[in-house]
């Protein structure tokens, strides 16, 4: 299935897309699509004829993140070997883990906020993985049973804060609007192979990133199993799995986002995003 959340911030209504791609209001069946409702989502929609539910228009409406604010946003760094090379860093022997607060989550067309203190604002198109049921100390081969589905994400980064302010990556990853997500959440059964998805990102119409999840150092199943050794993964948690090369920091000379710049990005099967950088 494919899910969306439509409406203004704090008033999004959950929707599922029917066979014709029409958004259908499922708020009468589930209160939202998020940490407190994902566990019962499949049961609530079992046997439901989506085409019989009220249509929820997307015309002129804000599209929210397809999941409500998660308890945790987990991120994997340097997970594409060619991205590690452009960053001048070694390919990691184990997944590099950092996190973003839930307050970074926003919709796929919401503005990106640039504060006066930002000097090296950067982009990263990434595959997002949404957890469907709790995962802790998973047995090998069971990780994908805990995955609800996938989303497109943009791991916005302020590189000066990330790299030059004490070496703690989360400083450069945590400002509000730094995790656009969506437009759709696509359940795992609709994506045949999460390691074969084309992805790209453009800035002001110029292609910056073009890659595929096939070149991940650590694949989705490995990441979920690995993280479950160190933390409880909860329903609604979002794992942002790394980016291919082409980020602004890796260009010669580096190129960073300015107020007014427009990013467009997409991942095959997961839809497209468009964001404009605005002054905070």
N, C-alpha and C positions, 0 to 999 in steps of 0.2 A: 504493500500500500504506500501511498504518498500523502504526507500530512503537511498542513500549513497552519499558520496562526495569522489572522487578519484583523487589523484595527489599530487604533492609536496605542501608544505606550501605556501599559497597565490595563488596557481594555481589549486586548486581543481575544478573538473568538477562535476556538479550534475548528479545523476543517480537514476533511479527507477528500481527495480527488477521486471522482468516479471514473468509469471506463472511458468516458469522453473527455476527461481532463477538467471537468467542471468541479469547482470547490463546493462541497456540501457541508453545511453546518452540523457539527457533531456535539455541540455544547449541551444538547439535551441528553446525551449519553455519557459524556465525560466532562468534568469541569474545565479541564485544560490538558495540554500535552506537556508534562513536566515531571519533576521528581516524585510528586505525590500521587500521580495518576498513571504513569507509564506501566507500572506493574499490572494494572487491570485493564489496559488498553485493548488487548486482543480479545479478552473475554467480553468487554463491553460492546465490541463491534462484530462479534461472531454472529453470522447469519443475517446481518443487517444489509438491506438493499440500499446502497448509498444513493442511487438515483431517485429514491423516494423521499430523501431528506431535503429540507429547504436549501435552495441555492444560496451561496454566500458570495456576493459579487466582489471581484478584485479590482474592478474598474475604478480608478481614482482613489483607491484605498491604500493605506500603508500596509505593507507586508512585514510582519514581525519575524523575529527568529522563530523557526519551526518548533523549538522547544522553549519552555519557560525557563527562567533563570535556574541554572543547575547548581547543585551544592559544590561541585568541583569542576574546574576546567583544567585538565592535565595536558601538557604539551611535550612534544618530543623534539629535541634540537639536533641539527646536523644529520638528519635522517635520509639525506640523499647525498651520495658520495660526491657528485659533481658540485653540489652546493657547498659541501665542506671544503672542496678544493678552492672555490672562488672566495671563500671566507679565510683561506690560508690556515685551515685547521685540519687536524688529523681525523680520518674517519673513525668514529667511536667504536670501541669493542663491545660496549653495552649501550642500550638506549640512554640518552641524556634527558633527564626529566626536569622540567620546571613547571610552574603553574601560573594561571591568570585568575584574578577574582571574577566571580559571577557578574559583577557590575560592568565588566567589559563587553558582555554579550549585547548585540544589537541586531537590527534587521538588515537584510541584504542591500537595501538602498538608503539606509540611514546615513547621515553625514558623519564624517570622521573629524573629531575635534582636535585641533592643533593649538596647544597653549603657547603663550609667548616664550616659555622656556625651552621649547622644542627646537632643535637645530638639525636633526638627522632622522626625520620621519620616513619610515620604510614600509614596504608591502611584502606579503608572503601568501600566495595562494596555497591552501592546504586541504587535504581530505580530513573531514571530521568524522569521528566514530561516536555514536551515541549508545551508551550502555542500557540494556533492557532489564537486567536482573542482577542482584548483588554478585560480586565476584571477589573472592579472597582465597589465596593459595590454590589456584586452579590446577587441576591435574592436566598434564600434557594432552593436547588434542580436544579439549573441551572449551577453549576460549570463545569460539564463535557462537556457542550456545547462549552466551551472555550479551551478545551484540544485538541491539534493536535495529539499527540501521545507520545510514550515512548522510552527511550534509557537506556542502561546500563551505569553507571558512576562509577568512583573511586574517592572518596573524599579524596585525599591525604592530610595528615596533619603533620605539624611539631609540636609535642606536647609541647616541651619546649617553643616555641614561643606562642603557643595557651594558655597555662595555667600559665606559669611562668613569663610572660612579661607584666603584668598589667591587666590580665583578659579579654582582648579583643580577642575573638576567631579568628577574621579575620586575625590577625597577623600570625597565624599558618596555614592559609588556602589559602594564596594569591600568593604564589610563582609561576612563570611560570611552566607549565606542571602539576599543581596540580588538574586538572579536566579532566582526560582522559574520552572520551565519544564515544559511538558507539559499534560496527561498523555500525549498522543500526538504523534508526528512523522508528519505526513501528506505523502506524496510529491507532488511538483509536478503530476503528471498528474491527481490527484484534486481539485485546486483549480482550477476553471475560470478564475477571475479573482481574483488576490490583492488587487486594488484594489476589491473589492466585498464585503468581509467586515464584518459587524456585530460590534461589540465593546462590552462593558460591564463595570463593576466596582462592587461595593457594599461598604460598610463597616457592619457590624452591621445588615445588612438594608436599609440606606438606599442607594439608587442614587446614586453619585457621578459616574461616567463612563458616557456612552452615546454612541457614535460609530460611524464607519465608516472603513475604510481608503481609501475613495474620496476623503476630504478630505486625504490626505497631500500635502504640498508636493512631495516627491520620491518617486516610486513605486519599487517593488522593483527593477525592471530598471535604472533610473537609479542607484540606490544601489549596486548590485553593480558596475556598470560604473565608476562614479565611484571607489569605494574601491580598485578594482584599479589605478588610476593611482598610488596612493601606497603600497600594501602588497600582499604576496602573500596572497591569501585561500586558506586550506588546507581540505581535507576535514574536516568536523566543526566548522568555525568557525561561530559563531552571530552573526548581525547582528540587533540589536534596533532596530526601525525608527521609534520615536517613539510618542507618546501623544496621544489626543484631550483636550479640555478636561475639567475636573472634578477636577483634583488638589487635594490639601489646601492647598497653597501659594497657589492661586489663589482660594480662598474668602474671603469678607469677613464676619467675620474669618477668618484662616487656621485650618484644622483639621488636626491631626496625630494620628498613631496613638499609642495608649497600650497598655501591657501588658494583655492580655485582649481587645483588639479582634480582630474576625474579618473578613477580607476574602474575598469570593467574586468570581470573575471568569471571563469566557469570551469566546471568539471563535468565530463561526459555523464549524462544521465541524472545529474544533480542540479541542473539549472544554472542560471547566471546571476551575477550581482553587479551593481553599479553604485559607486560611492563618490561623493564630492568632499574634498577637504575644506573645512570651514574654520574660522577663528573661534577658539573656545571662549 
